Amino acid sequence: MNEKRGQELSIGTLILIVLGIIVLVLLVLGFSIGWDNLFSKFRITSGSDLSAMVASCKVAVATDSTIDFCQKKKVRVDGKPEEINCLDDRVLRELGGSKLTCPA
């Protein structure tokens, strides 16, 4: 007679437990060392690059949106994070100038 004393664990349950532990570890690391540091370890950047900023500024100029035009955004330029808006010389050069201005 085979008597089973324990309950079997299915493969699906085991996978869910492992995924739960991984998510828990990532949450603890994110809150303890900071999300930017954690993302940089995996080479996941939270900012965009300069070409995405130029595209965003082109849309702002086309829609005459001074709020989007003047808002500073975090972008990576040559691997370094910077906060710039559409009035930055590098962006204006790509836009070919702009008629929009930001209030002082």
N, CA, C and O atoms as a GROMACS GRO file, in nm:
protein
  416
    1MET      N    1   0.082  -0.119   0.000
    1MET     CA    2   0.000   0.000   0.000
    1MET      C    3   0.087   0.125   0.000
    1MET      O    4   0.176   0.141   0.083
    2ASN      N    5   0.059   0.213  -0.094
    2ASN     CA    6   0.129   0.340  -0.100
    2ASN      C    7   0.044   0.447  -0.034
    2ASN      O    8  -0.064   0.483  -0.082
    3GLU      N    9   0.094   0.496   0.075
    3GLU     CA   10   0.023   0.605   0.141
    3GLU      C   11   0.103   0.733   0.120
    3GLU      O   12   0.222   0.742   0.154
    4LYS      N   13   0.035   0.832   0.064
    4LYS     CA   14   0.102   0.961   0.043
    4LYS      C   15   0.069   1.049   0.163
    4LYS      O   16  -0.047   1.074   0.195
    5ARG      N   17   0.172   1.095   0.227
    5ARG     CA   18   0.150   1.177   0.346
    5ARG      C   19   0.155   1.326   0.316
    5ARG      O   20   0.103   1.406   0.393
    6GLY      N   21   0.216   1.364   0.206
    6GLY     CA   22   0.227   1.506   0.172
    6GLY      C   23   0.145   1.539   0.049
    6GLY      O   24   0.105   1.451  -0.027
    7GLN      N   25   0.120   1.665   0.032
    7GLN     CA   26   0.045   1.709  -0.085
    7GLN      C   27   0.144   1.744  -0.195
    7GLN      O   28   0.248   1.805  -0.169
    8GLU      N   29   0.112   1.706  -0.317
    8GLU     CA   30   0.201   1.734  -0.427
    8GLU      C   31   0.196   1.881  -0.466
    8GLU      O   32   0.091   1.945  -0.456
    9LEU      N   33   0.310   1.933  -0.511
    9LEU     CA   34   0.319   2.070  -0.560
    9LEU      C   35   0.328   2.064  -0.712
    9LEU      O   36   0.417   1.999  -0.768
   10SER      N   37   0.237   2.133  -0.778
   10SER     CA   38   0.241   2.129  -0.924
   10SER      C   39   0.352   2.221  -0.976
   10SER      O   40   0.401   2.308  -0.904
   11ILE      N   41   0.390   2.200  -1.100
   11ILE     CA   42   0.495   2.281  -1.162
   11ILE      C   43   0.451   2.427  -1.170
   11ILE      O   44   0.532   2.518  -1.148
   12GLY      N   45   0.326   2.450  -1.202
   12GLY     CA   46   0.274   2.587  -1.210
   12GLY      C   47   0.287   2.663  -1.079
   12GLY      O   48   0.323   2.780  -1.078
   13THR      N   49   0.257   2.595  -0.970
   13THR     CA   50   0.270   2.657  -0.838
   13THR      C   51   0.415   2.689  -0.807
   13THR      O   52   0.446   2.794  -0.752
   14LEU      N   53   0.504   2.598  -0.842
   14LEU     CA   54   0.646   2.621  -0.820
   14LEU      C   55   0.697   2.742  -0.898
   14LEU      O   56   0.773   2.823  -0.846
   15ILE      N   57   0.654   2.754  -1.024
   15ILE     CA   58   0.695   2.868  -1.107
   15ILE      C   59   0.642   2.998  -1.049
   15ILE      O   60   0.714   3.098  -1.048
   16LEU      N   61   0.519   2.999  -1.002
   16LEU     CA   62   0.462   3.120  -0.942
   16LEU      C   63   0.537   3.160  -0.815
   16LEU      O   64   0.557   3.279  -0.790
   17ILE      N   65   0.578   3.064  -0.736
   17ILE     CA   66   0.654   3.094  -0.615
   17ILE      C   67   0.789   3.156  -0.650
   17ILE      O   68   0.830   3.254  -0.588
   18VAL      N   69   0.857   3.100  -0.749
   18VAL     CA   70   0.987   3.153  -0.791
   18VAL      C   71   0.972   3.294  -0.847
   18VAL      O   72   1.051   3.383  -0.813
   19LEU      N   73   0.872   3.317  -0.932
   19LEU     CA   74   0.848   3.452  -0.986
   19LEU      C   75   0.814   3.551  -0.876
   19LEU      O   76   0.858   3.666  -0.879
   20GLY      N   77   0.737   3.508  -0.778
   20GLY     CA   78   0.704   3.595  -0.665
   20GLY      C   79   0.826   3.635  -0.586
   20GLY      O   80   0.839   3.750  -0.544
   21ILE      N   81   0.917   3.542  -0.566
   21ILE     CA   82   1.041   3.572  -0.493
   21ILE      C   83   1.126   3.671  -0.572
   21ILE      O   84   1.185   3.763  -0.515
   22ILE      N   85   1.134   3.652  -0.704
   22ILE     CA   86   1.213   3.744  -0.788
   22ILE      C   87   1.155   3.885  -0.783
   22ILE      O   88   1.230   3.981  -0.769
   23VAL      N   89   1.023   3.897  -0.793
   23VAL     CA   90   0.959   4.029  -0.786
   23VAL      C   91   0.981   4.092  -0.649
   23VAL      O   92   1.008   4.212  -0.641
   24LEU      N   93   0.972   4.014  -0.545
   24LEU     CA   94   0.996   4.066  -0.410
   24LEU      C   95   1.138   4.117  -0.394
   24LEU      O   96   1.159   4.223  -0.335
   25VAL      N   97   1.236   4.044  -0.445
   25VAL     CA   98   1.376   4.086  -0.437
   25VAL      C   99   1.397   4.216  -0.515
   25VAL      O  100   1.465   4.306  -0.467
   26LEU      N  101   1.338   4.226  -0.635
   26LEU     CA  102   1.351   4.349  -0.714
   26LEU      C  103   1.287   4.468  -0.643
   26LEU      O  104   1.342   4.579  -0.647
   27LEU      N  105   1.173   4.448  -0.579
   27LEU     CA  106   1.110   4.557  -0.504
   27LEU      C  107   1.197   4.602  -0.387
   27LEU      O  108   1.214   4.722  -0.364
   28VAL      N  109   1.252   4.507  -0.314
   28VAL     CA  110   1.338   4.543  -0.201
   28VAL      C  111   1.461   4.619  -0.250
   28VAL      O  112   1.498   4.720  -0.191
   29LEU      N  113   1.524   4.571  -0.358
   29LEU     CA  114   1.641   4.640  -0.412
   29LEU      C  115   1.604   4.779  -0.464
   29LEU      O  116   1.677   4.876  -0.441
   30GLY      N  117   1.492   4.790  -0.532
   30GLY     CA  118   1.450   4.919  -0.586
   30GLY      C  119   1.428   5.023  -0.479
   30GLY      O  120   1.469   5.138  -0.494
   31PHE      N  121   1.363   4.984  -0.370
   31PHE     CA  122   1.336   5.080  -0.262
   31PHE      C  123   1.458   5.105  -0.175
   31PHE      O  124   1.468   5.211  -0.113
   32SER      N  125   1.550   5.011  -0.168
   32SER     CA  126   1.666   5.031  -0.081
   32SER      C  127   1.780   5.105  -0.151
   32SER      O  128   1.838   5.197  -0.092
   33ILE      N  129   1.815   5.069  -0.274
   33ILE     CA  130   1.927   5.136  -0.341
   33ILE      C  131   1.881   5.242  -0.439
   33ILE      O  132   1.964   5.316  -0.493
   34GLY      N  133   1.752   5.252  -0.463
   34GLY     CA  134   1.701   5.352  -0.556
   34GLY      C  135   1.674   5.292  -0.692
   34GLY      O  136   1.749   5.207  -0.740
   35TRP      N  137   1.565   5.337  -0.753
   35TRP     CA  138   1.524   5.280  -0.882
   35TRP      C  139   1.621   5.314  -0.993
   35TRP      O  140   1.645   5.230  -1.080
   36ASP      N  141   1.678   5.435  -0.993
   36ASP     CA  142   1.775   5.472  -1.098
   36ASP      C  143   1.898   5.384  -1.092
   36ASP      O  144   1.950   5.341  -1.195
   37ASN      N  145   1.946   5.357  -0.971
   37ASN     CA  146   2.063   5.269  -0.958
   37ASN      C  147   2.031   5.127  -1.002
   37ASN      O  148   2.113   5.062  -1.066
   38LEU      N  149   1.911   5.080  -0.969
   38LEU     CA  150   1.871   4.945  -1.008
   38LEU      C  151   1.858   4.934  -1.160
   38LEU      O  152   1.903   4.836  -1.219
   39PHE      N  153   1.796   5.036  -1.222
   39PHE     CA  154   1.780   5.033  -1.368
   39PHE      C  155   1.914   5.042  -1.438
   39PHE      O  156   1.934   4.981  -1.544
   40SER      N  157   2.008   5.119  -1.381
   40SER     CA  158   2.139   5.131  -1.445
   40SER      C  159   2.216   4.998  -1.439
   40SER      O  160   2.298   4.971  -1.526
   41LYS      N  161   2.190   4.917  -1.338
   41LYS     CA  162   2.255   4.785  -1.330
   41LYS      C  163   2.210   4.696  -1.445
   41LYS      O  164   2.289   4.616  -1.496
   42PHE      N  165   2.085   4.710  -1.488
   42PHE     CA  166   2.032   4.631  -1.597
   42PHE      C  167   2.035   4.706  -1.730
   42PHE      O  168   1.981   4.659  -1.830
   43ARG      N  169   2.097   4.824  -1.731
   43ARG     CA  170   2.107   4.909  -1.849
   43ARG      C  171   1.971   4.951  -1.902
   43ARG      O  172   1.952   4.963  -2.023
   44ILE      N  173   1.878   4.974  -1.810
   44ILE     CA  174   1.747   5.026  -1.846
   44ILE      C  175   1.747   5.173  -1.807
   44ILE      O  176   1.763   5.206  -1.690
   45THR      N  177   1.730   5.260  -1.904
   45THR     CA  178   1.736   5.403  -1.875
   45THR      C  179   1.596   5.458  -1.859
   45THR      O  180   1.503   5.414  -1.925
   46SER      N  181   1.582   5.555  -1.769
   46SER     CA  182   1.453   5.616  -1.748
   46SER      C  183   1.431   5.738  -1.835
   46SER      O  184   1.317   5.784  -1.849
   47GLY      N  185   1.536   5.790  -1.895
   47GLY     CA  186   1.523   5.905  -1.982
   47GLY      C  187   1.531   5.866  -2.127
   47GLY      O  188   1.564   5.753  -2.160
   48SER      N  189   1.501   5.961  -2.212
   48SER     CA  190   1.510   5.933  -2.355
   48SER      C  191   1.637   5.998  -2.408
   48SER      O  192   1.713   6.058  -2.333
   49ASP      N  193   1.659   5.986  -2.536
   49ASP     CA  194   1.778   6.046  -2.594
   49ASP      C  195   1.741   6.175  -2.665
   49ASP      O  196   1.625   6.215  -2.668
   50LEU      N  197   1.841   6.240  -2.721
   50LEU     CA  198   1.823   6.372  -2.782
   50LEU      C  199   1.732   6.366  -2.905
   50LEU      O  200   1.657   6.461  -2.930
   51SER      N  201   1.738   6.259  -2.981
   51SER     CA  202   1.653   6.249  -3.100
   51SER      C  203   1.505   6.240  -3.063
   51SER      O  204   1.420   6.293  -3.135
   52ALA      N  205   1.474   6.174  -2.951
   52ALA     CA  206   1.336   6.169  -2.903
   52ALA      C  207   1.290   6.308  -2.857
   52ALA      O  208   1.174   6.345  -2.875
   53MET      N  209   1.382   6.383  -2.799
   53MET     CA  210   1.350   6.520  -2.756
   53MET      C  211   1.321   6.608  -2.877
   53MET      O  212   1.228   6.689  -2.874
   54VAL      N  213   1.399   6.593  -2.983
   54VAL     CA  214   1.377   6.672  -3.105
   54VAL      C  215   1.240   6.638  -3.164
   54VAL      O  216   1.168   6.728  -3.207
   55ALA      N  217   1.205   6.511  -3.166
   55ALA     CA  218   1.074   6.470  -3.219
   55ALA      C  219   0.961   6.529  -3.135
   55ALA      O  220   0.860   6.573  -3.189
   56SER      N  221   0.979   6.529  -3.004
   56SER     CA  222   0.879   6.586  -2.914
   56SER      C  223   0.866   6.737  -2.937
   56SER      O  224   0.755   6.791  -2.934
   57CYS      N  225   0.977   6.804  -2.960
   57CYS     CA  226   0.974   6.949  -2.984
   57CYS      C  227   0.909   6.981  -3.118
   57CYS      O  228   0.841   7.083  -3.131
   58LYS      N  229   0.930   6.895  -3.218
   58LYS     CA  230   0.865   6.917  -3.348
   58LYS      C  231   0.714   6.911  -3.333
   58LYS      O  232   0.642   6.990  -3.394
   59VAL      N  233   0.665   6.818  -3.253
   59VAL     CA  234   0.521   6.808  -3.228
   59VAL      C  235   0.472   6.932  -3.153
   59VAL      O  236   0.365   6.985  -3.184
   60ALA      N  237   0.549   6.979  -3.056
   60ALA     CA  238   0.510   7.098  -2.979
   60ALA      C  239   0.504   7.220  -3.070
   60ALA      O  240   0.414   7.303  -3.055
   61VAL      N  241   0.598   7.233  -3.163
   61VAL     CA  242   0.597   7.347  -3.255
   61VAL      C  243   0.479   7.336  -3.351
   61VAL      O  244   0.414   7.436  -3.381
   62ALA      N  245   0.451   7.216  -3.400
   62ALA     CA  246   0.341   7.197  -3.494
   62ALA      C  247   0.206   7.226  -3.431
   62ALA      O  248   0.114   7.272  -3.498
   63THR      N  249   0.193   7.200  -3.302
   63THR     CA  250   0.066   7.223  -3.232
   63THR      C  251   0.064   7.355  -3.155
   63THR      O  252  -0.033   7.383  -3.085
   64ASP      N  253   0.168   7.435  -3.166
   64ASP     CA  254   0.181   7.562  -3.093
   64ASP      C  255   0.162   7.544  -2.942
   64ASP      O  256   0.096   7.625  -2.878
   65SER      N  257   0.219   7.440  -2.888
   65SER     CA  258   0.207   7.410  -2.746
   65SER      C  259   0.329   7.463  -2.671
   65SER      O  260   0.433   7.397  -2.666
   66THR      N  261   0.316   7.582  -2.614
   66THR     CA  262   0.430   7.641  -2.541
   66THR      C  263   0.459   7.564  -2.412
   66THR      O  264   0.573   7.562  -2.366
   67ILE      N  265   0.358   7.502  -2.355
   67ILE     CA  266   0.381   7.425  -2.232
   67ILE      C  267   0.475   7.308  -2.260
   67ILE      O  268   0.573   7.288  -2.188
   68ASP      N  269   0.445   7.231  -2.364
   68ASP     CA  270   0.533   7.119  -2.400
   68ASP      C  271   0.668   7.168  -2.450
   68ASP      O  272   0.770   7.102  -2.428
   69PHE      N  273   0.670   7.282  -2.517
   69PHE     CA  274   0.794   7.337  -2.571
   69PHE      C  275   0.888   7.380  -2.459
   69PHE      O  276   1.009   7.362  -2.469
   70CYS      N  277   0.833   7.437  -2.352
   70CYS     CA  278   0.915   7.493  -2.245
   70CYS      C  279   0.944   7.395  -2.131
   70CYS      O  280   1.033   7.419  -2.050
   71GLN      N  281   0.870   7.286  -2.124
   71GLN     CA  282   0.887   7.191  -2.015
   71GLN      C  283   1.021   7.120  -2.025
   71GLN      O  284   1.058   7.068  -2.131
   72LYS      N  285   1.096   7.120  -1.913
   72LYS     CA  286   1.225   7.051  -1.910
   72LYS      C  287   1.202   6.902  -1.895
   72LYS      O  288   1.120   6.857  -1.815
   73LYS      N  289   1.277   6.826  -1.974
   73LYS     CA  290   1.266   6.681  -1.971
   73LYS      C  291   1.403   6.620  -1.950
   73LYS      O  292   1.505   6.676  -1.991
   74LYS      N  293   1.405   6.505  -1.885
   74LYS     CA  294   1.530   6.435  -1.858
   74LYS      C  295   1.567   6.352  -1.980
   74LYS      O  296   1.492   6.262  -2.019
   75VAL      N  297   1.682   6.381  -2.040
   75VAL     CA  298   1.730   6.308  -2.157
   75VAL      C  299   1.876   6.268  -2.135
   75VAL      O  300   1.946   6.326  -2.051
   76ARG      N  301   1.920   6.170  -2.210
   76ARG     CA  302   2.060   6.128  -2.205
   76ARG      C  303   2.133   6.184  -2.327
   76ARG      O  304   2.094   6.159  -2.441
   77VAL      N  305   2.238   6.259  -2.299
   77VAL     CA  306   2.321   6.315  -2.405
   77VAL      C  307   2.463   6.264  -2.382
   77VAL      O  308   2.523   6.293  -2.278
   78ASP      N  309   2.515   6.189  -2.477
   78ASP     CA  310   2.647   6.127  -2.466
   78ASP      C  311   2.659   6.042  -2.339
   78ASP      O  312   2.764   6.039  -2.275
   79GLY      N  313   2.551   5.974  -2.305
   79GLY     CA  314   2.552   5.885  -2.190
   79GLY      C  315   2.532   5.952  -2.056
   79GLY      O  316   2.530   5.884  -1.953
   80LYS      N  317   2.517   6.084  -2.055
   80LYS     CA  318   2.501   6.157  -1.929
   80LYS      C  319   2.359   6.215  -1.923
   80LYS      O  320   2.313   6.272  -2.021
   81PRO      N  321   2.290   6.201  -1.809
   81PRO     CA  322   2.155   6.256  -1.798
   81PRO      C  323   2.158   6.409  -1.785
   81PRO      O  324   2.237   6.464  -1.707
   82GLU      N  325   2.072   6.475  -1.861
   82GLU     CA  326   2.058   6.621  -1.854
   82GLU      C  327   1.911   6.656  -1.857
   82GLU      O  328   1.830   6.581  -1.912
   83GLU      N  329   1.876   6.769  -1.798
   83GLU     CA  330   1.739   6.820  -1.808
   83GLU      C  331   1.741   6.940  -1.902
   83GLU      O  332   1.802   7.043  -1.872
   84ILE      N  333   1.675   6.925  -2.017
   84ILE     CA  334   1.672   7.033  -2.116
   84ILE      C  335   1.530   7.052  -2.167
   84ILE      O  336   1.444   6.966  -2.149
   85ASN      N  337   1.508   7.165  -2.230
   85ASN     CA  338   1.381   7.188  -2.299
   85ASN      C  339   1.412   7.217  -2.446
   85ASN      O  340   1.526   7.202  -2.490
   86CYS      N  341   1.312   7.257  -2.519
   86CYS     CA  342   1.327   7.275  -2.664
   86CYS      C  343   1.413   7.397  -2.700
   86CYS      O  344   1.450   7.413  -2.816
   87LEU      N  345   1.443   7.482  -2.604
   87LEU     CA  346   1.527   7.599  -2.631
   87LEU      C  347   1.677   7.568  -2.624
   87LEU      O  348   1.759   7.657  -2.644
   88ASP      N  349   1.711   7.444  -2.595
   88ASP     CA  350   1.851   7.404  -2.594
   88ASP      C  351   1.907   7.418  -2.736
   88ASP      O  352   1.840   7.386  -2.834
   89ASP      N  353   2.031   7.466  -2.746
   89ASP     CA  354   2.092   7.490  -2.878
   89ASP      C  355   2.096   7.366  -2.966
   89ASP      O  356   2.074   7.375  -3.086
   90ARG      N  357   2.124   7.250  -2.906
   90ARG     CA  358   2.131   7.127  -2.984
   90ARG      C  359   1.996   7.089  -3.043
   90ARG      O  360   1.989   7.034  -3.153
   91VAL      N  361   1.889   7.118  -2.970
   91VAL     CA  362   1.754   7.088  -3.019
   91VAL      C  363   1.712   7.190  -3.123
   91VAL      O  364   1.658   7.153  -3.228
   92LEU      N  365   1.736   7.318  -3.095
   92LEU     CA  366   1.698   7.423  -3.190
   92LEU      C  367   1.769   7.406  -3.324
   92LEU      O  368   1.711   7.435  -3.430
   93ARG      N  369   1.893   7.360  -3.320
   93ARG     CA  370   1.968   7.338  -3.444
   93ARG      C  371   1.896   7.233  -3.531
   93ARG      O  372   1.889   7.248  -3.652
   94GLU      N  373   1.846   7.128  -3.467
   94GLU     CA  374   1.774   7.023  -3.540
   94GLU      C  375   1.636   7.071  -3.588
   94GLU      O  376   1.586   7.026  -3.690
   95LEU      N  377   1.577   7.161  -3.512
   95LEU     CA  378   1.445   7.213  -3.550
   95LEU      C  379   1.455   7.317  -3.660
   95LEU      O  380   1.358   7.341  -3.732
   96GLY      N  381   1.570   7.377  -3.674
   96GLY     CA  382   1.585   7.485  -3.771
   96GLY      C  383   1.527   7.615  -3.720
   96GLY      O  384   1.480   7.699  -3.798
   97GLY      N  385   1.530   7.632  -3.589
   97GLY     CA  386   1.474   7.752  -3.527
   97GLY      C  387   1.329   7.730  -3.490
   97GLY      O  388   1.269   7.630  -3.526
   98SER      N  389   1.273   7.825  -3.416
   98SER     CA  390   1.134   7.812  -3.374
   98SER      C  391   1.078   7.950  -3.342
   98SER      O  392   1.149   8.039  -3.298
   99LYS      N  393   0.949   7.964  -3.366
   99LYS     CA  394   0.881   8.090  -3.336
   99LYS      C  395   0.828   8.093  -3.194
   99LYS      O  396   0.790   8.199  -3.144
  100LEU      N  397   0.825   7.976  -3.127
  100LEU     CA  398   0.776   7.969  -2.989
  100LEU      C  399   0.882   8.018  -2.891
  100LEU      O  400   1.001   7.996  -2.912
  101THR      N  401   0.838   8.084  -2.786
  101THR     CA  402   0.927   8.131  -2.682
  101THR      C  403   0.870   8.089  -2.548
  101THR      O  404   0.751   8.062  -2.536
  102CYS      N  405   0.955   8.084  -2.448
  102CYS     CA  406   0.912   8.047  -2.314
  102CYS      C  407   0.903   8.173  -2.229
  102CYS      O  408   0.986   8.263  -2.241
  103PRO      N  409   0.801   8.180  -2.142
  103PRO     CA  410   0.791   8.296  -2.052
  103PRO      C  411   0.906   8.293  -1.951
  103PRO      O  412   0.954   8.186  -1.913
  104ALA      N  413   0.949   8.410  -1.910
  104ALA     CA  414   1.063   8.420  -1.819
  104ALA      C  415   1.034   8.376  -1.681
  104ALA      O  416   1.122   8.380  -1.595
   0.00000   0.00000   0.00000
